[in-house]
């Protein structure tokens, strides 16, 4: 069973056209994720916030403060770095991203160990921003990581930019969040 976050905006015709193009990318991402067999058990959510920056046409890098919330409510802090290779033109202000964290099909929440999301995730992403914009990021864990970030994340940001390409996200464990 997949969960999807739906984003709606109706302020301008330009934004509607941008969202229409993004919807096609989202559909392609969902289809690609299903084809790769990423239908595991939900482990929690990952939310990240970061400052804006300039796209450097071919490559870009942004850092994020991330919080993983497990199904039982426990929270962990991570430092995330997203590196993109491909088209990246424009400037953005603050960004917020959210993913459903998925474990293998046989995943049980008592199998999780602190810092378990640390590692590198690879995939493709696209974003369109004209004032307020959205983006989609398809990321899968590699190496010893048993987790994937649900095939589509939703990214909200402000600025003026367009980006598409291959990307990696590295998550470094910072510690347990005590509230």
PyMOL commands that set and color helices and strands:
alter all, ss='L'
color gray80, all
select helices_A, chain A and resi 13-35+109-111
alter helices_A, ss='H'
color red, helices_A
select strands_A, chain A and resi 42-50+53-54+57-70+75-102+119-141+148-177
alter strands_A, ss='S'
color yellow, strands_A
deselect
rebuild
show_as cartoon
